[in-house]
Amino acid sequence: MLEQLVNGPSIGYLARGLAASSLRQEVISNNMANVNTPNFKRSEVRFEDMLAKELALDDGSGRMQVVRTHDRHLPIRPIGTARPIVEEDGQTTMRVDKNNVDIDIEMASLAKNQLYYNAMATELGSYVSRLKGVITSTQG
């Protein structure tokens, strides 16, 4: 079970995913609050595509090219650098008042983000529970 925890999803990726989802919630709420503000341009959070590039490691295999000196050494994992970025959508204009917020799209994004956040929180809780189980089983 310890090997599953070591080779399982990193707590850092889960924490960054939760932070990105929390920021996305704020951005979507701001978009919705400004649905009737003239000249307001909606914003969105980019994170998942940058995280996917970070995890791919550019060699196509999904693994870092590192030489291990012994078969029992743990694999080296990259240090995460992907962070959520807020980008303003200044390209589209949906109405005469130059506001580009579509409340239906924002509501759908809000529901999607809620599901994403719940999934990340559940996975993080599961990870901590497994870690706790390993710690308590080795003490007894």
N, C-alpha and C positions, 0 to 999 in steps of 0.2 A: 504494500500500500504506500510506503514511503516513496518508492520509485514513481508511482502515479502522481503524487504531489509534486515531486521535483520536476517531472517532465510534463505536468499538466499546465493549464493556462496560468500565466503569470498574474500575480495579484496587481502588479503595476498596470498591466493592460486593462484589467477590470476597473481599477480605480480611475484611469484616464477615460475609459468609456463612460463611467458614471458622471465624471466631471463634464464631458462633452455633452451628454444628454441633459444635464442640469443647465448648462449654458444655452443649449438649443431651446429648452423650455422658456428661458427668459427672452430669447430673441423672438420666438413665435408669439409670446404674450405681448411683446412690444409691437410687433407687426399688427396684431389684432387690435390693440389699443389705438393704433393710428390709422385704422381702416378709412376714416373719413377726414384725415388731415391732408389738405392740399399739398402737392409736391413731395409727399413722403415716399421714400423708396424702401421697399422691404429688404430685409437682411436674411441671411441663412448661415448656418454653421457647417463648415466642412471639416470632417475628421475621419470618417470611415475609409475613404479612398486613400488618405495619407497613411493610415494605419495598415491598410492592405499592402501598400507599397513597402512599408517598413518590414512587414512580416514575410514578404516574398523574397527579400534580400537579393533581388536582381540576378540570380543564377538559374532561375527556372525550377530548381529542385525544392525550394523552400527551406534550404539549410545553408548555413554559413560555410564557406570554404576555409576550414581550420583543420590543421593536422594535430591529432591527439597523440601524445607519446605513449599512452597506455590505454588498452581497451576498457578499463574500468573507470577511466576519468569521465567526469560529467561533461556533456556537450556545452560549449560556450554559447550563451544566448546574447543577442545584441542588446545594447542599452537603448531603451525606447526614446525616441525624439519627436514622434508625431504628437502634435498638440492641436486642439480645436482652434479654428480660425473663423471669425465672423466676417462675412463678405456682403457688401451691399449690392443689390441687383439694380444697377442704374440703366440697364439696357432696355427694359420693357416699360411701356406706359399703357395702362389698361383703360384709363378714363380721361375725360376732358380736363380734370383738375390735376393731371399728371401723377396721380397716385397709382401704384402698381400692386396694391394688396388685394388679393382675391380671398375673401373670407372662407370660401369652401376649401380652397387649397390649404389654407392655414389650419383649419379644423382637422383636415385629414392628416396633415403633418403633426399636429398635436397628438392625435390618437396613435400614430405610428411611433412617435417619440416616447409616449407613455409605455407602449409595449416593449420598446427597446430598453428603457430604463428598468422596467420590472424584470426583464430577462437578465440584465446585467446584475441587478441587486440579488436576484435569486442565485445566480452562478457564484457571486462573491460570497454569499452566505453559505453555500454548499462547500466552497473551497475552504472557508474558515472552519466549518464543522469537520471536514475531513482532516484538516491539520490538527484540530483539537483532539480528534480521535486518535491520531498517531501519537501525539504528545502524551495523552493520558494512558495509552496502552503501554508505552515504554517506561512509565514511572512505576507501574505496579508489578 
